[in-house]
Amino acid sequence: MRASSSPSVIRYRGGFSLLELLVFIVIVSIALLGLVGLFATNVRGSADVLLRQQAIEVAHAYMETVKNRKWNHNTPAGGGCVNTGSGYCPTGPAAAAIGNDGQARAEYDDIDDYNGIDEAPMTLDPGGNLVPVPGLSNYRVQVSVSQPAAGSALGGVPAADQRLITVTVTAPDGQRIVLNGFRVNF
């Protein structure tokens, strides 16, 4: 047998070259950056949704509070209507003008008292004192109570016997939620 004078070279061609590996790393990095950007956008958007939902809940709470009060300062105890001159309720006491009747904020008893409120969300504590709602001090609540324009009969109720309640809540990021509701003289 004849001995080979040259050593055998075994070549293995199953791996990746350095260039192929670098191209792969670049492509995966670009894809990951796109996913991270998408994730960051979703995280930012989820905070917006939370602020919006909190603003909606504050607006609903204020609207329900206002709508559950008497229609007018002169509304009889236990309910009933007041005379606005429209003929809708000719036998009740005369209606008072829209506006605060001089009570402290914690003692508001009719929807007109809330007209012009501009405050951070407030609530009554168990002792009946008006206190800020914890965690919502960066929100702003504005309430307007007005009489709709003449001729805008709502279900046959004259405009003089309606009140339009508008609650506007501004979230810390500037989002505004506006709720409108009507209350009629009954």
FIZARO-986802 format. One line per 3 residues: number of its first residue (from 1); their letters; for each residue x, y, z of C-alpha. Coordinates in pm, 1 decimal. Layout:
NUM> A> X,Y,Z ~ ... $
//
This chain:
1> MRA> 0.0,0.0,0.0 ~ 106.8,327.7,-79.1 ~ 98.1,597.8,188.9 $
4> SSS> -50.4,926.4,101.1 ~ 183.8,1214.6,127.2 ~ -88.8,1476.2,146.3 $
7> PSV> -314.5,1498.3,446.4 ~ -685.1,1449.9,390.0 ~ -891.3,1766.7,423.0 $
10> IRY> -1247.2,1723.4,528.6 ~ -1471.2,2010.7,436.8 ~ -1803.1,2060.0,612.7 $
13> RGG> -2045.5,2288.8,428.7 ~ -2346.4,2272.9,668.0 ~ -2295.0,2602.3,866.0 $
16> FSL> -2351.8,2971.2,807.9 ~ -2094.0,3216.1,696.1 ~ -2027.8,3528.1,902.8 $
19> LEL> -2202.0,3740.8,640.7 ~ -2517.3,3527.2,650.0 ~ -2523.3,3546.2,1029.2 $
22> LVF> -2491.6,3927.2,1024.5 ~ -2777.8,3961.5,771.5 ~ -2996.6,3739.1,990.9 $
25> IVI> -2919.6,3948.0,1301.0 ~ -3004.2,4272.5,1116.5 ~ -3339.1,4135.5,989.9 $
28> VSI> -3440.3,4003.2,1333.2 ~ -3337.7,4334.3,1497.4 ~ -3553.8,4533.9,1256.7 $
31> ALL> -3851.5,4305.3,1322.3 ~ -3804.1,4332.2,1698.8 ~ -3781.4,4711.1,1680.9 $
34> GLV> -4112.7,4716.1,1494.2 ~ -4274.8,4497.5,1759.1 ~ -4135.0,4707.9,2043.2 $
37> GLF> -4270.6,5022.5,1874.2 ~ -4612.4,4861.7,1837.9 ~ -4604.9,4751.5,2201.7 $
40> ATN> -4509.6,5103.4,2317.7 ~ -4798.1,5253.8,2117.1 ~ -5042.2,5007.3,2274.3 $
43> VRG> -4916.3,5081.7,2624.1 ~ -4956.9,5455.9,2567.7 ~ -5304.3,5396.2,2426.6 $
46> SAD> -5408.7,5186.1,2724.7 ~ -5335.4,5475.5,2959.3 ~ -5555.2,5699.2,2742.1 $
49> VLL> -5837.6,5448.1,2771.9 ~ -5802.0,5439.7,3150.7 ~ -5814.4,5820.0,3176.6 $
52> RQQ> -6113.7,5831.4,2943.6 ~ -6299.1,5563.9,3140.0 ~ -6235.2,5745.1,3468.2 $
55> AIE> -6358.8,6071.9,3313.3 ~ -6675.2,5896.3,3190.0 ~ -6742.4,5753.2,3536.4 $
58> VAH> -6693.1,6094.6,3700.5 ~ -6929.7,6253.8,3445.9 ~ -7194.5,5985.8,3508.8 $
61> AYM> -7165.2,6028.2,3885.3 ~ -7212.6,6405.6,3862.7 ~ -7501.4,6371.7,3616.4 $
64> ETV> -7681.3,6125.8,3844.1 ~ -7620.9,6346.2,4147.7 ~ -7764.2,6652.2,3974.5 $
67> KNR> -8060.3,6469.6,3817.5 ~ -8158.7,6322.7,4154.5 ~ -8214.1,6667.9,4308.9 $
70> KWN> -8536.5,6871.4,4303.1 ~ -8615.2,7046.9,3974.6 ~ -8626.2,7392.8,4131.6 $
73> HNT> -8566.0,7553.0,4469.4 ~ -8941.6,7609.7,4506.6 ~ -9038.6,7251.0,4417.8 $
76> PAG> -9265.6,7131.0,4699.9 ~ -9124.4,6886.4,4954.2 ~ -9204.0,6533.9,4840.6 $
79> GGC> -9224.3,6636.6,4474.5 ~ -9457.8,6822.3,4247.4 ~ -9415.7,7095.9,3994.0 $
82> VNT> -9365.2,7470.1,4006.1 ~ -9543.4,7732.3,3797.6 ~ -9316.3,7860.8,3520.5 $
85> GSG> -9592.6,8053.3,3344.0 ~ -9609.0,7802.9,3058.0 ~ -9942.3,7655.8,3163.9 $
88> YCP> -9783.3,7313.2,3216.4 ~ -9823.5,7337.7,3596.5 ~ -10056.8,7630.4,3672.8 $
91> TGP> -10123.0,7541.9,4038.9 ~ -9772.3,7507.2,4182.3 ~ -9559.7,7775.3,4350.3 $
94> AAA> -9370.6,8018.6,4127.1 ~ -9038.0,7891.4,3994.7 ~ -8713.0,8044.2,4124.3 $
97> AIG> -8450.0,8161.6,3875.8 ~ -8168.1,7927.4,3774.5 ~ -7873.1,7960.2,4010.6 $
100> NDG> -7736.8,7875.5,4351.6 ~ -7983.5,7962.1,4624.9 ~ -7712.3,8050.3,4873.6 $
103> QAR> -7646.9,7705.9,5021.8 ~ -7304.2,7567.3,5087.4 ~ -7187.7,7320.3,4820.1 $
106> AEY> -7254.1,7019.4,5046.3 ~ -7617.0,7132.0,5088.6 ~ -7720.4,7169.4,4723.5 $
109> DDI> -8079.3,7048.3,4704.3 ~ -8196.3,7136.0,4352.5 ~ -8046.7,7105.7,4006.8 $
112> DDY> -8011.9,7483.1,3964.1 ~ -7761.6,7498.2,4250.7 ~ -7507.8,7303.7,4043.2 $
115> NGI> -7503.2,7561.1,3763.3 ~ -7153.1,7702.1,3726.4 ~ -6962.6,7434.8,3918.1 $
118> DEA> -6597.7,7416.5,3815.0 ~ -6401.4,7189.4,4046.8 ~ -6195.4,6877.4,4091.6 $
121> PMT> -6420.7,6576.1,4156.3 ~ -6577.3,6600.1,4502.2 ~ -6779.7,6362.8,4718.2 $
124> LDP> -6944.4,6362.7,5057.3 ~ -6766.1,6175.4,5333.7 ~ -6965.4,5976.1,5594.8 $
127> GGN> -6989.6,6291.0,5809.4 ~ -7157.9,6485.2,5526.6 ~ -6850.4,6697.4,5449.7 $
130> LVP> -6751.9,6770.7,5090.9 ~ -6405.5,6624.4,5020.6 ~ -6194.4,6568.7,4707.0 $
133> VPG> -6210.1,6221.9,4553.3 ~ -5870.8,6057.3,4617.7 ~ -5665.0,6006.2,4303.1 $
136> LSN> -5879.6,6229.7,4081.4 ~ -5748.0,6574.0,4172.9 ~ -5606.1,6621.1,3818.7 $
139> YRV> -5952.8,6597.0,3663.2 ~ -6178.6,6899.7,3615.4 ~ -6559.9,6892.5,3638.1 $
142> QVS> -6782.6,7168.0,3502.9 ~ -7161.6,7170.1,3530.0 ~ -7407.8,7390.4,3346.7 $
145> VSQ> -7784.5,7398.6,3403.9 ~ -7985.1,7599.2,3153.6 ~ -8328.3,7633.4,3004.7 $
148> PAA> -8346.6,7514.1,2643.7 ~ -8443.1,7764.9,2375.6 ~ -8810.9,7849.6,2339.4 $
151> GSA> -8988.5,7623.2,2096.5 ~ -8787.3,7314.2,2184.2 ~ -9068.1,7109.2,2333.4 $
154> LGG> -8935.7,6777.5,2460.4 ~ -9216.1,6523.3,2440.0 ~ -9472.5,6801.3,2454.5 $
157> VPA> -9318.0,6964.0,2763.6 ~ -9268.7,7340.6,2707.0 ~ -8909.4,7468.4,2711.4 $
160> ADQ> -8983.1,7671.7,3027.5 ~ -9046.6,7343.4,3210.9 ~ -8720.7,7178.6,3103.4 $
163> RLI> -8363.8,7206.9,3223.2 ~ -8064.4,7102.2,3016.6 ~ -7786.6,6967.4,3238.9 $
166> TVT> -7440.4,6957.9,3082.8 ~ -7152.9,6789.0,3267.1 ~ -6806.5,6830.2,3118.0 $
169> VTA> -6511.2,6637.0,3260.9 ~ -6157.0,6707.7,3145.1 ~ -5902.6,6430.0,3207.7 $
172> PDG> -5537.3,6503.5,3294.3 ~ -5434.0,6438.8,2931.7 ~ -5688.1,6692.5,2798.8 $
175> QRI> -5958.8,6447.3,2686.9 ~ -6304.7,6599.2,2738.1 ~ -6617.8,6401.3,2813.0 $
178> VLN> -6947.2,6588.8,2775.9 ~ -7278.5,6444.9,2897.2 ~ -7611.1,6617.2,2837.2 $
181> GFR> -7931.5,6529.3,3015.6 ~ -8276.5,6679.3,3051.5 ~ -8489.3,6715.3,3358.6 $
184> VNF> -8852.0,6824.6,3340.2 ~ -9071.5,7006.5,3588.4 ~ -9289.8,6743.3,3760.3 $
//
